[in-house]
Amino acid sequence: MTKLLDPRLLAAFVEIVDTGSFTAAADRLHLTQSTVSQQLARLESAVGQQLVHRNARPVQATVPGERLAGYARRILALEREAQAMLGDPAGTQSIRIGLPEDLVTDQMAAVFRACTHQHRSVRLDITTGLSRNLGERYRAGELDIVIVRKRRQ
């Protein structure tokens, strides 16, 4: 079974490599030097390889450590990106709108764009089609708002 790499352990490892010191890494992470050492030991146990030369001053990555450092930085960057994305309310409220194709103009698109810029949490999902089909989709609950053309009788 493959073990997952704990981001906290990766963060400690990257700080050790970047600072060249367990103590400096601990200061940056607001942890004790002992905790940082333990985290590195847990990561090394998980990957089955020594990742740093502990006796070197400054502390340096081993060859496997150098290889892992690049991946660790990317994993940590993706985690920060995911956290930022989840913290951004943009597009979290969907409004499904149905319009006949001939009503969709550049001016209407500009109005929709202005609306979503002013109300970042709103995402407008626009569907175009025939009025009859849009009406059926509205009645089926697939669309929140529809604008349809009705034939004169």
N, C-alpha and C positions, 0 to 999 in steps of 0.2 A: 504494500500500500504506500502510495506517495504521501509524504508529509508536506503540509502547506507551510509556507514561509511566513512567520508572524511579522507583521509590519513593525511592531515595537522592537523586535530583535534586529530587523534590518536597519532601522533607524539608529540603533546603538552602534551597529557595525559600521555604517556609513560615517557616523560622527567620529568614531575611532580612527578610521582611515583618513578622513579629511583633516582632523586635528593632529594626528600622529601621537595621540595621548589618551589614555583612559581617563585621566583626571579632567582634561579639557573637554572631552566628550561628555563626561558626567555633568560638568558645569553647564554646558549648552543644553543638555536634556533635563536639567534640574533634578538629577538623580545622584545617588552616592556612587563613588568609584567602584565599590563592591557590587552594587546592582548592575552597573554597566559590564563589569567583568563576568558576572553570572549570565547576563543576557547574551554576551558573545559566546560563552561556553555552551549555552543551550542551542544557539544557532549552529555552532560547529558540530554539536552532537546531531542535530537534525540533518545537516548536509553530509556528515561523515568525513569532514576534512578540516584541517587547520586553516584558518582564514587570515591570521596575522602572525607576524614574527614578534612575539611578546618582548624579547630581549633587545630588540633593535631600538635605538633612540634617534629620531622619532620612530614610533611604532609604524611598521610598514606591512602592507598586505602581501600575503603569499601569492603565488601564481593563481591558485584557485580563488583566492580572495579578490584579486584584481578582476578576474572574470565575473565573480558574483557582484562586485561593487557596481558595475554598470547596470546590471539587471535590478539590483536593489534600488538604485536611484530612480529608475524608470517605474518600478512598482510603487515607490513612495510618491512619485509625481502623479501617477494615475490615481492613487488614493486621494491625494489633495484635490485633483480635478473632479473626481466623483463627489467628494464632499462639497465642493463649491457648486457643482451642478445641482445637487440636492437642496442646497441652501438658497438657490435662485428660484423665485416663484414663477419665472417666465414660462408661460404656456401650460400652467397646471390646471386651468379651467377651460374646458373645451366647449365651444358653442358650434353646433353642426347646422350649417345653413345650406339650403337648396335653392338654386336659382336657374332659370332658363338660360341657356348659353348666350342668347342674343342680348341679355341684359348685363352681362359681365363686360364692363368697359374699363379703360385705363383709369377713368375718374373714380369708378366704384372701387377698384383695387387700391387706389390712393386713400380712399376713405377707410377701407379695411385696415390698411397699413397704419394709418394715423391712430386708429382705434387701438390696435395692439401695442403701439408705442406708448400711448397714454395709459393703457391698462395692461401692464406687462404680464399679469397672471393669466390673461385671456389668450386663448389660441382659437382662431377661427378656422374651422374645417369647412371649406366651401366645396359643394358638390354641384355640378351642372348637369342638366339633362332636360328631358321633355317634361312639361308641366304635369301631365298625367302620371308619369313615373315618380316625380318628386312628391306629388300628393299622396301616392300609395306609400312611399317610404316614410312620409310624415305620420300617416295614420298607423304605420307599423312601429313607430317610435324610433326610427333610425335617424331622423332629423329633428332638430329643435325648432327651427324656423324655416318656412318655405315662402317663396314668392312665386306665384303661378299665374298663368294667363288663363282666363276662363272664356270659353267661346260664347259669343252672343247668340241668343236664341231667337 
